[in-house]
Amino acid sequence: MPSRTGAALRAAAAVAVATVLLGAPPAPAAAAGPGWSAAPAPGAGSAPDATDRPYFYLEGRPGTVLQDKLSVTNKDQRPHTLRLRSEGAQGAWLAFADRTVKVPARTRADVPFTVTVPPDAAPGDRSGALVVTGGGHRTGVRMHLRISGATLSALSVEDVRVVRTGSGGGAAIRYAVVNRGNTELTPRLAVRADGLFGAVLRRDARTLPVQVPPGKRVRFTERWPDAPALDAVDVKLTVTAGGGAHAAASATYTAAPGWLLAAAAAAALGMAGGGGAWLFRRRKRSRMDGTESGASA
């Protein structure tokens, strides 16, 4: 577990480089680059292997400073100069002891870094990565940050609409899921649709392949290849997530084949034309009646 010391962490500025030559190349915990690999630093100064942490996990309350080390292993016969940066929600909170590190041949460098959690940070989960680049290669080591405190799981489903996707009757349900809480959510979606004569679509709840960070909006498309070609349908989406998050939204979809729409338009146009001619004849007769009445007066 990373320690939570405060001011002492800001003073960490040196890169700790292992002085022993490496033996057989270890199995990296992250994707290997051309002659080098990156992973969370193991404990007790040992070389990282597949049994160590596959990603960073840090936890602390708002206002605390957390520390850990990134281990970069050079298995090559020549030195490598690598650049370090962070990505993700907590990127601005992370500081490396050194953003550029030169790793000698057959050597490992452990680079300290700190994560300073702002005092006003909302409790919940954040995700990101430590990214290492060099020699035209890029690799990332995932980081999961949990800010202690009361968490709130809440979401909403918005912008639901159904659109035709072709002349064959297929359709697509488009919608957005918004994380309204302060913890990362993995949503589950259930879909039902009812037409004029009963159920036309039933899809049980399934997990969507995405994690939605707090405050983020993610748009989705649910394909509906066998949507009815002639019906008036009410579509309802229900989305749930851990912590009791629940939301639902609906949209109306009216489907009709092209020939029917054309016939309806022609019929409407004909009715409008007939009504206009009748109204014109009525107005003309009224004007004639008014002229004759005036003359007899």
C-alpha positions in Angstrom: 0.0 0.0 0.0 1.4 3.5 -0.8 2.2 5.6 2.2 0.4 8.9 2.8 3.2 11.2 4.0 2.8 14.8 3.2 5.5 17.4 2.7 8.3 14.8 2.6 6.8 13.4 -0.7 7.3 16.8 -2.4 11.0 16.6 -1.7 11.4 13.3 -3.6 13.4 14.4 -6.6 15.9 11.6 -7.3 15.3 8.6 -9.5 16.3 5.4 -7.8 18.2 3.2 -10.2 18.9 -0.4 -9.4 22.6 -1.1 -9.6 22.5 -4.8 -10.1 22.7 -6.2 -13.6 19.5 -8.1 -14.6 19.6 -11.8 -15.2 16.9 -13.5 -17.1 14.3 -11.0 -18.4 11.4 -10.9 -16.0 7.8 -11.3 -17.1 6.5 -7.6 -17.3 3.3 -6.5 -15.6 2.7 -4.1 -18.6 3.1 -4.3 -22.3 6.8 -4.5 -23.3 8.4 -2.0 -25.5 11.5 -2.5 -27.8 14.0 -3.6 -25.1 12.1 -2.0 -22.1 9.0 -2.5 -20.1 7.0 -0.5 -17.4 5.1 -1.7 -14.4 4.2 -0.7 -10.8 7.3 -1.0 -8.7 7.3 -4.1 -6.5 8.1 -4.2 -2.8 11.4 -4.9 -1.1 13.4 -3.8 -4.2 12.8 -7.0 -6.1 12.3 -7.2 -9.8 8.7 -6.9 -11.0 7.1 -10.1 -12.3 3.6 -11.4 -13.3 2.7 -11.9 -9.6 3.0 -8.2 -8.8 0.4 -5.5 -9.1 -1.0 -5.3 -12.7 -2.0 -1.6 -12.1 -1.6 1.1 -9.5 -4.2 1.4 -6.7 -4.1 4.6 -4.5 -6.6 5.6 -1.9 -6.8 8.7 0.3 -9.0 11.5 1.7 -9.2 14.9 0.1 -6.2 17.0 1.0 -3.7 14.1 1.3 -0.6 13.4 -0.7 -0.1 9.8 -1.9 3.2 8.3 -3.3 4.3 5.3 -5.3 6.9 4.3 -7.8 6.9 3.4 -11.4 9.5 0.7 -12.4 11.0 0.9 -15.8 13.2 -2.1 -16.8 15.7 -1.9 -19.6 16.5 -5.5 -20.9 18.4 -4.2 -23.8 22.2 -4.0 -24.3 22.1 -0.2 -24.7 20.7 2.6 -22.6 17.2 4.1 -23.2 16.0 7.6 -22.5 12.3 7.5 -21.7 9.7 10.2 -21.1 7.0 10.0 -18.5 3.6 11.7 -18.3 0.1 11.0 -16.9 -3.3 10.7 -18.5 -6.8 10.6 -17.1 -9.0 12.4 -14.5 -6.2 12.8 -11.9 -3.5 13.8 -14.4 -3.2 17.3 -13.1 -2.7 15.9 -9.5 0.2 13.7 -10.4 3.9 14.8 -10.3 6.9 12.7 -11.2 10.2 13.1 -9.5 11.6 13.3 -13.0 9.8 13.4 -16.3 12.7 12.1 -18.3 14.8 9.1 -17.1 17.9 7.5 -18.7 18.0 3.8 -17.9 21.4 2.1 -18.4 21.6 -1.2 -20.2 20.4 -4.3 -18.3 19.2 -2.1 -15.4 15.9 -1.1 -13.7 14.9 2.5 -12.7 12.3 3.1 -10.1 10.8 6.6 -10.5 8.9 8.1 -7.6 5.7 10.1 -8.1 3.1 11.7 -6.0 -0.6 12.3 -6.3 -1.9 15.4 -4.4 -5.6 15.1 -3.8 -7.2 18.6 -3.7 -9.0 19.5 -0.4 -12.3 20.0 -2.3 -12.1 16.8 -4.3 -15.4 14.9 -4.3 -15.3 11.4 -2.9 -15.4 8.6 -5.4 -13.3 6.8 -8.0 -11.0 8.2 -10.7 -9.1 6.4 -13.4 -6.1 7.2 -15.5 -2.7 5.9 -16.6 1.1 6.6 -16.3 2.4 6.7 -19.8 6.0 5.9 -20.9 7.3 6.8 -24.3 10.7 6.2 -26.0 12.2 4.9 -29.2 9.0 5.3 -31.1 7.1 3.1 -28.6 4.4 4.1 -26.1 3.0 2.0 -23.2 0.7 2.8 -20.3 0.2 1.5 -16.8 -3.3 1.9 -15.5 -4.0 3.8 -12.2 -7.1 3.5 -10.1 -7.6 6.3 -7.5 -10.2 6.2 -4.8 -11.0 9.3 -2.8 -12.3 8.4 0.6 -15.6 9.7 1.9 -19.3 9.3 1.3 -20.1 8.2 -2.2 -23.2 8.8 -4.4 -24.2 6.6 -7.2 -26.6 8.4 -9.6 -27.2 8.5 -13.3 -29.7 9.7 -15.9 -30.7 8.6 -19.4 -31.1 11.4 -21.9 -31.7 12.2 -25.6 -33.5 9.0 -26.4 -34.6 8.8 -30.0 -35.3 6.0 -32.6 -34.1 6.5 -36.2 -34.6 4.4 -39.3 -31.3 2.9 -40.6 -32.4 1.8 -44.0 -35.3 1.0 -46.3 -35.4 -2.6 -45.0 -37.1 -1.7 -41.8 -34.1 -1.6 -39.5 -33.8 1.0 -36.8 -31.3 2.3 -34.1 -32.1 3.5 -30.6 -29.7 6.4 -29.7 -29.3 7.7 -26.2 -26.9 9.1 -23.6 -26.0 8.0 -20.1 -24.8 10.7 -17.7 -23.1 10.0 -14.5 -24.7 12.3 -11.9 -22.8 10.9 -8.9 -19.3 10.9 -7.6 -18.3 7.3 -8.2 -17.4 5.6 -11.5 -20.2 3.5 -12.8 -20.6 0.5 -15.1 -24.1 0.8 -16.5 -26.5 -2.0 -17.3 -29.2 -1.6 -20.0 -32.7 -3.1 -20.4 -34.9 -2.3 -23.4 -38.6 -2.8 -24.0 -40.8 -1.6 -26.8 -44.6 -1.9 -27.2 -46.6 -1.3 -30.3 -50.3 -0.9 -31.1 -50.8 -4.6 -30.8 -48.4 -5.6 -28.0 -44.8 -6.2 -27.3 -42.3 -5.8 -30.2 -39.0 -5.8 -28.4 -37.7 -7.2 -25.1 -34.0 -7.2 -24.1 -33.0 -8.2 -20.6 -30.5 -6.1 -18.7 -26.9 -6.5 -19.8 -23.7 -4.8 -18.8 -22.5 -2.1 -21.3 -18.8 -2.4 -22.2 -17.8 1.0 -20.7 -17.1 2.7 -17.4 -18.6 6.2 -17.0 -16.5 8.6 -14.8 -18.3 11.1 -12.5 -19.8 14.0 -14.4 -19.3 12.4 -17.8 -21.8 11.8 -20.6 -21.4 8.8 -22.9 -23.5 8.3 -26.0 -24.7 4.8 -27.1 -26.4 3.3 -30.1 -28.6 0.2 -29.6 -29.2 -1.6 -33.0 -32.7 -2.8 -33.8 -32.5 -4.7 -37.1 -36.0 -6.3 -36.9 -37.8 -3.1 -36.0 -41.5 -3.1 -37.2 -42.1 -1.6 -40.6 -45.6 -0.4 -39.7 -46.5 0.5 -36.1 -46.6 3.2 -33.5 -44.1 2.1 -30.8 -43.2 3.3 -27.3 -39.6 2.5 -26.5 -38.4 2.5 -22.9 -34.8 2.3 -21.7 -33.9 1.3 -18.1 -30.3 1.8 -17.0 -29.0 0.7 -13.6 -25.5 0.6 -11.9 -23.9 -0.3 -8.7 -24.8 1.6 -5.5 -28.5 1.7 -6.4 -28.3 4.0 -9.4 -31.4 3.7 -11.6 -32.9 5.8 -14.4 -35.4 5.3 -17.2 -36.4 7.3 -20.3 -38.8 6.7 -23.2 -39.3 7.7 -26.8 -42.0 7.3 -29.4 -41.3 5.7 -32.8 -43.8 5.7 -35.7 -42.9 3.4 -38.5 -44.5 3.2 -41.9 -43.4 2.0 -45.3 -42.6 4.5 -48.0 -45.6 3.7 -50.2 -48.0 4.2 -47.3 -46.5 7.6 -46.5 -46.8 8.6 -50.1 -50.4 7.5 -50.3 -51.2 9.4 -47.1 -49.5 12.5 -48.4 -51.4 12.3 -51.7 -54.7 11.8 -49.8 -54.0 14.7 -47.6 -53.1 16.9 -50.6 -56.3 15.8 -52.4 -58.5 16.7 -49.4 -56.8 20.0 -49.1 -57.3 20.7 -52.8 -61.0 19.7 -52.7 -61.7 21.8 -49.6 -60.0 24.8 -51.3 -62.2 24.5 -54.4 -65.3 24.2 -52.3 -64.3 27.2 -50.3 -63.6 29.2 -53.4 -67.0 28.4 -54.9 -68.7 29.4 -51.6 -66.9 32.7 -51.5 -67.7 33.5 -55.1 -71.4 32.7 -54.5 -71.4 35.0 -51.5 -70.0 37.9 -53.5 -72.6 37.4 -56.2 -75.4 37.3 -53.6 -74.1 40.5 -52.1 -74.1 42.4 -55.5 -77.6 41.4 -56.3 -78.9 42.4 -52.9 -77.2 45.8 -53.3 -78.7 46.4 -56.7 -82.3 45.7 -55.6 -81.9 48.1 -52.8 
